[in-house]
Amino acid sequence: MPAIKTPSSSKRGATKQKGAVRAKSGCYTCRIRRKCDEQPDDHGRCSTCIRLRLECLGFGAKRPEWLRGCAPHKESRNVAELREKIKIFLASQGMIKGHSGTGPRGAETESPTLHLRTEEYSESSESPPTPTLSLTDTSRPYHMISSIRDDPYNISPEYATSSTFAVTSPAIASSFGSLYHFMPTEDLITDYEAAYFPRNPEPMVYVDEMLTLYRERVVKAQYLFADTGMRNLICDVVMSHTRSREAASLLSSVHWQRFMDPNTIAFESAETQRRLLEIQSLLNHQHYSSDDAMAALHVVSSYLFDGGGGNWDWWLTMSYRYVDHLFSRYHSPSEALMRCTPKDVFIIKTSIWFDVLASVTTQKEPHFLEPIRSMFHPTQSKIEELDAEDPSSMMSPMGCHNKVVWALAETSHLSCWKQRQLAKESLSIPTLVKTAATIEEFLQPPPNLPCPTTDVNGCRVLASEIFRASARLYLRAVVSGDYPHVPDIRESVQDTINCIQLLNCPPCGAEVNGQSMSRSVVRNTVFGFFICGVFAEQPDHRELIRSLLGREGDGAGNGGSIRRLLHEIWEQREVARRQHSPTVVNWRNGLANTKILLV
């Protein structure tokens, strides 16, 4: 079909057919897309942008600085990112063949327009931020519309809580995929804020919706013991970088799905897998940046919200590489931790924490064993842990003292060493016992266990005590074997139970960061609950662990997965007891097979 020609009030070149190859005389928006009909109207907007409902950025002979690449014939990263966003928008509106779209339909519904705001770019900036993207839908003045950097939305009265409607989940209403529907129970809806449950659901602006959900709710569940400053830092990174933004959006999607149906596995969804591949394709596989590392950590958190299993180890490797790069820039890991930017300090601490607990699941030595020794050894480190607010302290946001992090890493290393020596038939029991004693020296219980204060510091202190006691139990199991009747192991189980029982001390209803104190501590210390549950023999101990994981650990998280794994282990032990078989606990194989990350 021949192109439709319209009068032009500008002499910007000869009329071309639709789909013509990009030319220097085309508008900036079309030059990003590599197509332009070069037919501007009286307001300087080309007809292609009008037809596709894209903001036309105008014409000009010289490209703006933010459109230029760093080398001749190379486009900038901003161009590639904008092109991808435009593609997603056009697909969501059904303008790309093979995509039915999720945009508004109906004659009385005005179609949205994609706005590309370039005013945030600085001519002098070496790495300008991605332009703000937003959709405007004038047919619904109270629709939750924002730019990525906007404040929380104003919510229309139509977004009310109800337990009887079918919810269209914006968390999985992808730009490419179809909408999914859940029938949430009343308690789940009460737990989630009413703003995220439209009574008359319509397709929503995906990225903005999920980032608001992340900022208002998910980041608090992701890092339970982070203070406001750290959460703001995380959100600033998310809002400023494409890969982190996409990964945080995925995380919010998984969080939503798990709360709507705790039995679902979000990563079994083709839509979730597609989004995961998109994030993977965005990573710079040659030179990893802080944005790549933050995105990778968000994806690991997505696996944690989805039950704790899956391919999280590949993503952890991405963050490891960036942290290795940071360490190489300084004289020592301790110097890096003390001199890096707050964002890089957060990446270092989070990567180390995930690494230490991942070593329990994988039964491999921690990747950062030597840096941990350098930074956190109780007597040799040059870092002094002053308090939880100290940037070098693992108490924020992990809720674990540095010396306990070191002890966990050394215990995993000792476990691997023992297995290697057994394979070579050269295990020295005195060496094993002596090495363990040097670790256990720093895991002794305090004279008294005071009731924790009902604030974030109280949560951190209680969590750290649970980690200390369970780390000692883990160490003793490495030395004595996985036999629950060994006196040292039984003593450590009781020590851990005593710490867990402190959850009954805070007043009923005590909240920290918008969640109950009990819920925050349980979700943050699943390693302690698991290792204690593995060796627990008394019915009341098992019931305490089962009830707390069931009450506080279901929904988005790995608490439910851990509770089910413990149930299987307990059943196997009961069968062995009835058959008068050895009482060794085969927990390592079960953990390795399920690949649950105990974070």
Secondary structure, DSSP 8 states (H G I E B T S, - for coil): --------SS-SS----TT-B--TTS-HHHHHHTB----B-TTS-BHHHHHHTB------SS--GGGB-SSTT-B-HHHHHHHHHHHHHHHHTT-STT----S--STTS---EEEEE-TT--TT-SS----EEEEE-TT-TTS----TT-------TTS---SSS-EE-TTS--SSS---EE---HHHHHHS-GGG--SS-----HHHHHHHHIIIIIHHHHSTT--HHHHHHHHHHHHH-HHHHHHHHHHHHHHHHHHH-TT--GGGSHHHHHHHHHHHHHS-SSS--HHHHHHHHHHHHHHHHTTS-SSHHHHHHHHHHHHHHHHHTSSSHHHHHHHS-HHHHHHHHHHHHHHHHHHHHHTS--TTHHHHHHHH-TTT-S-----TTSTT-THHHH---HHHHHHHHHHHHHHHHHHHHHHTT---HHHHHHHHHHHHTT----S------SSHHHHHHHHHHHHHHHHHHHHHHHHH-S-TTSHHHHHHHHHHHHHHHGGGSS-TT-EETTEEHHHHHHHH-HHHHHHHHHH--SHHHHHHHHHHHHHHS-SSSSHHHHHHHHHHHHHHHHHHHHTT------HHHHHHHHT----
